[in-house]
Amino acid sequence: MIDVPVGPARRIPVVTVNSVPRRTHTSGETRFYGTMFTEQPELLDGLFNRGSQASGEQRRALAGSIAGFAQALLADPGRRPDALLARIAHKHAALGVTEDQYTIVHKYLFRVIGDVLGDVAAWDEVYWLMAGALIAREARLYEEAQIDPRTPWRQWTVVERREETPDAASFLLRPADEAPLHRARAGQYVSVRVLMPDGIHQTRQYSLSSAPGDRLRRITVKREASAADAPEGEVSHQLHRSVRTGDELTLSAPFGDVVLDEADTPLLLVSAGIGCTPIVGMLEHLAATGSTRPVLVLHADRTPADHALRADTRRLVQQLPGGTAEFWYEERAAEEAGSRTGLMNLDGLDLPADADVYLCGPLPFMRAVRTQLLRAGIPARSIRYEVFGPDLWLVRAEG
């Protein structure tokens, strides 16, 4: 437990992110970020994701997380929303967020908070309750990883680059020094810090697609939409364009709260698109440790040719005594023996009710699959999911 008092939350305002007028909400937060980055330009150099800024995802995630925290305190004043806090803390730790940066964000946010969220005093209380809990959690994460958040980065050498699909490449990495590795768990991610052509560093998080225990670690990167039209794709484009065998990449220690447990219950590993990467990392770990757990792998993609790490998935499933796999493809399913045509449909599958479920892929896919899983009798508490980028799902009611 973290020693951050919650109290009776008498002044917590009753509001949801969706209740804030869209125009005021957007303009106020745009002014907040614009002013902060003008006066503190170093925050854009490797910390804040300018792709998420351009798309509005960061603004929605910030407002949604604060509102979600307030709602949770209203619903149960004596209990903190641990899932929300854990998700944010791991994301922050992978970026090297420090305690003083909460004060900086507070300074600029509360210049416009009255326009955006109303009652300044009440929201100030909410902000510092949430910030205090996050600071404590992040300090514990840094201590466990034995890293200084002011210098969280380490150099890794690319020992192999492998083209997985026309738009996905894997980079096999080893540390450029002989220092001990930071411990990783199956399902975790690392931040990759990249110098862009304009001289600004940008950071993106990529799941480990290899077993976590080796000195060799792998990330698999999908090239996103055109960097010229969509800033959120600029880092993946830079990695695809410029990184070759022998080059070095700057990585954080591994973080992430969606990790494979060590139980003996059945596993259901469900993914779509590049969401397969943490799933394959889990499969690598299960195979490396000789697991005998029942494992059902479900994956959906556009075509077999677009399915990154497809051969690895087949190989690993075959190594597991209790492993089976089902693939769905929207087109050209006949090119992959035994696969199904269309979108993922769980009807007719024998899904163990006591399975631990790990889910990763685009948000619409995860929402649709989660609905099917609940309908099949799998309880919500058994379903864990990973989101690439700001989590716009956790801060809303999942119904």
N, C-alpha and C positions, 0 to 999 in steps of 0.2 A: 504494500500500500504506500501511497505518497502522502506526505504530511502537508496537504493543502486543505484548509478548512473550507467547507462548502456553505454551512450555515443555513438559515431558513429561507434565504433568497427572497426576502420580503419585497425588495425593490426590483426584482427581475422583470423586465418589460414583457408583456404578452405580444409577441410578434413573430412572424415567419418571414423568411426571405421572399416568399411569393407575395406577401402582403405589402411590401414596400413598393410604392409607385415606380414603375419601370423607368420613367424618364428621370426622376429625381435620383433613383438608385444608381443608374448608369452615369449620369453627369457628375454626381457627387464623388463616386469612386474613381471616375476618370480624373477628376481634379486632384483627388488624393494621390493617386499614383503619379500623375504628371508632375505635381509639385515635389513629391518625394524624390523622383528620379532627377529632376532638375537641380535640386539642392544637394542630393546625395547620389551622384552618378555612379559611384563605385558599386552600388547595390545591383546595377544592371550588368556588372562585369563578373559573371560567374555565379550569381546568386538567384536573381529573379529571371524567369523564363520569358523572354520577350515574345515568343510565339504564343504562349498562354495569355500574355498581356494583349496582343493584337486580336486574338479570338474572343476575348472576354472571359475565358474559363477561369483565370486567376481571380478576377473580380467576383465572379459568381461563387467560387469556392470559398473565398474569404468571408463574404457576407453570409453564405450558407452555413459555414462552420460556426461562426459566432452566434447566429440565430439558432442553429441546432443545439449548441451548448446551452443557450438560455432556455430553450424548450425542454431540454432534458432536466435542467435544474427545477423548472416549474413542475414537471411531472413527478420528480422524486428528489426533493431538496436535499436529502441526506446522502445522495449517491452521485458520483461523477460518471459521465458517459465514457467509460473506458475504451470502447471500440473506436470512437471518434478521436480521442486523445492519442491512443496508440498509433493509429494510422498517420496522423499529422506528425507526431514526434519522430517516427522512423523516417518520414520524408525529409523533415528538417535536419535530422542527424546526418543523413546522407549528403546534405549540402553544407554541413558545417555551420549551421545557424547558431549564433551565440546569444547570451542573455541580453547584452546591450542592444541587440537589434530589435528586441521587443519594444524597448523604449523609443527607438527611432520610429518604428511603425506606428506606435501609439501617438506620437507627436503629430504626425501628418494625418493619420486617420481621424483624430479628434478635432482637427480643424474643420472637417466637413461632416462630422458624425451627426450633428443636429439636423442637417438637411437630409441625410440618408436614412437615419434610424430613429430620430426623435429625441427621447429623453437622454440627455448627455450623461447625467450623473448615474442613471441606472446602467447605461451601456458601458460606462467607465468601470463600474463594479464587475460587470460580466467579463469585460476584456481582461482585467487583471486576475480574476479568478481562473480564467482559461489560460492566460499566459503563465501564471504561477505553476499550474499543474503541468503545462508543457515544459517549462524550464526544468522542473524537477525530473520529469521523465527523460528529457534529453540529456541531462547531466548523468543520469544512471546509465543511459545507453553509451555515452562517451567513456564512462568509467569501465563498463563491461568490455568495450572494444579496445580499451587502453590507448585512446587517441586524444590528442589535443584538438578541440574544434577549430582553433585558429590556424592549425596546420594539418588538415585532415587528408591531404592528398599524397599519393604515392605513384611512382612511375612504373609502368608495365610495358614489356616488350612484346610486340606481335610476332609470334613464332610461326603462325600460319593464317592465311586468309582463304576462306572457302566460300565459293559462290553457291548458295543454297537454292535460290530461284532467281529470276531476272531482277527482282527487287529486294532480295534479302541476302545478306552476307554474314558469315560467322568469322569472328576474330578470336583465335586461340592465343592466350596471353600467359606470360610468366613474369614474376616480379623482376625488375631491373637490378635489384639488390638482393642480398642474402638474409635480410632481416626476417624474423618470423612472420608468418601470414596472420592476418586477422581472421578469426573464426567465421565461417559462413555456414548457413543452414539452407537446406534444399527449399527453394521457393523465393529466396531473397534476391535483391538487386544491388547493383553498384551505380554510383553516379560517374559519368564520364565527362570530364571537363575539356572542352575543345576551344582552341583559339580560332575565331572566325576571320575571314578575309579583311573585315573592317577593323581588326585589332581588338574586338571585344570577345571575352570568353563567354561561352554559353555551356550550360550543363544539362544533360539529360540522363535519365535513369533507365538502365537496361537490366533485365533479369539475367541471372546466371543460368545458362543453358547446359551446364556441365555439372558433374558431381562436385559438391562443395569442399571435399577434403583434400584434393590434390593441389600441388603447387601450380599446375596448369589450370587455368580457368577460361571459360568461353562465354562470350556474349554474341547474340545473333541480332542483327540490326536490319529492320525493314526500312527501305528508302521511302519516305513519306511523300506527300504532295509536293509539287514544284516549289523549291525554295524561293523563287522569284514571286510567286503568288501567295505562298503560305509560309510565314516565318516559322510555324511549328515544325516544318520539315527541314530547316536549315542545317541542323546538326547531323541528321541522318545522311543528308546529301554530302556534307563535308566529309564524313567518315567513308562513305562509298567512293567519293571522288579522289580522296587523297591518301588514305591509309593503306599501306602495303606491308608485307612481311619485312621485319627488321625495324619498322617504325616504333615509336613509343606513344603510349596513351596515358593520360593522367586519370587515375581512378580513386574513388573513395573506398573506405571499408564497406563490407556488405551490411545492408540493413533491410528491413521489411518485416512486417508482423504476420504476413500470411506464409507460414512455414509448415513443412510436413511434420506431422506429429509422429511419435514413436510407438503408437498403439498397435494392436494387432487386428483392428476392425477392418472391414472391407474399404477399399478406396475407390472413389469415382472421380476421375480426372477429366475435366471438361474444358474444351478450348475452341476458339475460332481464330483464324488468321494468325498473326504473329503472337497472339496470346498463348501459343503452344510453347513458348520459350521457358517459362517457369515450370510447366508441366514436364517437359523433357528433362529439365534439371532434377525434378523429383524422381523421374524414372531412372535417370543415371544413378542417383543415390540408392534407390531400391535395389537395382541390379548389383551395384558395387558392394552392398551389404548383405546380399543373398537373401533378400526378403521373400517370405512365403505368403504374404498377405494377398488376398484376392484383390486384383486391380483391374478395373474396367476403364479404358481410355476412350473418350469420345471427342472427335474433332470435326469441325466444319470449315470448308474453304471454298473459294470460287472454282478452282480446278485442281487436279493433282499436281500440275506444274507449279501452282502458286503455293503449295503446301510446304512451308519450310520445315526442315528436319524430319521429313516424312520417313526416309529410310532409317534414320536413327530411332524414330518411334517404333517402327516395325521390329527392328533388331532388339530393342530393349524389352518390348512386350514379350517377344519370344524367349528371352532369357529368364523371365519371371514365371515360376511354376503356376501361379494363379492369374497370369496376365491375359487379357483379351482386349481387342480394339475394334471400334467401329468408326468409319469415316463417311462423311457426307460431302458431296460436291455439287455445286449449282450447275456446273457444266462438265462434260467429258468424263463423267464418273466411270465409264467403261474402261478408261486407261488405267485404273487402279483396281485390281482384282478384289472382289468382295465388298466394294464400297457401294454407297447408296446415293441416289440422285435427289437433289433438292436441299431444302433447309433441314437443320437438325430436328428430328421428331423422335421423342422418347417413347411414344406409344408402342407397346409390344415388347419393349426391352425389360428384362428381368433385373430390376434395380433393387439391390438389398436395402431394406428400410433402415438398417443400422450403419449405412455407409457414411464415411467422412468425405465430403464433397469439396473439391477445389475447382474454382471456376475462373477463367480468364479469357477476355476477348472484348470486342466492342460493347458498349453499354446496352444498346438495344438487344444484342444477342444474349447478354447475361440476364437481362430482365426477362426475356422470353423463356430462357432455359430454366431460370429459377422458378417461374410460374409452373412450368411442367414438372419440376422436381417436387414442389409442394403438393401439386395435384397427385403425384405418384406416392405420396405418403412420407416423403423425407422431411424431417422437421427443419425449420428455418435455422435453428441453432447449429445444425450440422453442415450448413452451406457457408463456405468461406470464399471470398473472391478477391482478385487483384485488379486494380485499375492502373493503366499507364497514364501518367499525368495527374492533374488535380482531380480529386475524387468528388464528382458531382452527384454521386449516388448516396453515399453514406449519410450526407447531411439532410437528406429528404426521407420522409416516411417510406419504408420499403413494403408496407402493406401485406 
